[in-house]
Amino acid sequence: MTRSAITFCAMALILALSAASKALPMTSPRLPAAEELAGEWRLEWNGDSCAVSLSPIPLAAPPPAGETWSLEVSPGCARNASVAQLGGWRPTSDGIELTDQRGLTRQFLARTAPGTYESVAPQGNRVRMTRG
């Protein structure tokens, strides 16, 4: 194959790839509204579980936390220090961030199925939150 033929094939390939990339725009998942995720949830970790309520009422968090909503933990959960520090939440395009009262992220849960969010805590413990 001659040098000009190789150059022609390379240019044709570049043009084809360029056209294909324009045909498939890159988009990120839609950010759900707080009202869509608000309600009663079950938080599970290390064999324990408790009820949490995600509220669509904004948390008075200082910037740069962004829009953060109130989270209420059932009274029985207060004995777990990690859960007791939770006080807010915010949706992300791929999950939910659980925050403290100041809006600082304490746990990110990735969406693994409709109504199910999971992560692995730094200690290796699985954390799961399910609707209902």
N, C-alpha and C positions, 0 to 999 in steps of 0.2 A: 504494500500500500504506500502511495506517495505521501510526502509531507503535506501537500495541499489537501489530499483526500482525508487525512487524519484531522487536519484543522477544520475542514468542513463538517466532519462527523461530530467533532467536539462542540462546534458552534451550534449544530442542530440539537444536540443533547441539552446544552445549556438553555436554548430557547424553549425546548419542550418542558424541561423542569420548571422554568420560570412561569410558563403558562399554566402548568398544573398547580403551582403554589398559589397563584392568583385565583384559581377556581375554587380552592378550599380555604376560605378565610379562617384565620386563627381567632377563636373566641374563648373566653373563660365562662364557666358556669354562671348562671344568673344568681345574684345575691338575693336570698329570700327576705321578705319583709318580716319585721319582728312579730307582727300579728300572725303570720303563717306558722311560726314556731312556738308562739306563746301557748302556755297550758301546762298540764301535769305530765311529768316525766319520772322515770325510775332510773336512779343512778346506782350502778353496781361496781364493786371493787373488792378484791380479796375475799370473795364469798359473802360480803356484806352488801346490803342494799338499803336505799331509803328514797323517799319521795322528794322531788324538787319541783318547784313551780317557776317556769319562765314567764315573766311578766312583760307586757308591752309598754310598761311605764318606765320612762328614762331614769337612769341612775345619775345622780349628781356627781359625775366623775370629772376631774380636771383634765384639760387637754394635755397630751395629745391622744388620750384614750379613744377619742372618736365616740360615735353613738354607742352607748352601752346601756343595757336594759336591766331592770331589777331581777334578782333571783332570790327566791325564798327556799330555805332548807327546812325540812320537817324537824321538829324538836328532837327526835331520836338520833338524828345525824350529828348533832352538836358534839357528841363524844369523840368523833373522829376529827382530829385537828385539821387535816387537809380539806375536808368537806366543810367544816365550821367556818373556815376563812372565806368561803365563796359568798359573793354578794351581788354578782352581776354576770351578764352574758352578752355576747354579740354574735350575730350570724356572720359567716364568711362564705365565699363562693363555694368552698369545698367542705364546710363543717361548721362547728360552733366553738367559740372560745368561751371558757368559763373564767370569770375574773373575780378579783376581790372587790371591796367597796370603793376603792379608788380607781377601778377600771383597769388594773394591771392583770394581764393574762396569767392565770395559774395552771390552766389545762386546756389544750386544744384537742377537740374530738373530731375526727374525720368522719364524714358521712359514708357508711358502708352499705346501707340499704335504706329504703324509705322508712323514716321513723327510727333509725338506728345510727348511733354515732359512737365511735370507739377510738381508743388510743392505748398506748403502752406508756405508763408512767416511768420516770427516770430510774426508779428502783426495779423496773421490769414487771411491775404489776399491771394487769389489763384493767382498763376503766371502760365502762360501757354505759350509755344512756339511751333508754328506749322510751318511746311515746306511751303514755298511759299509766 
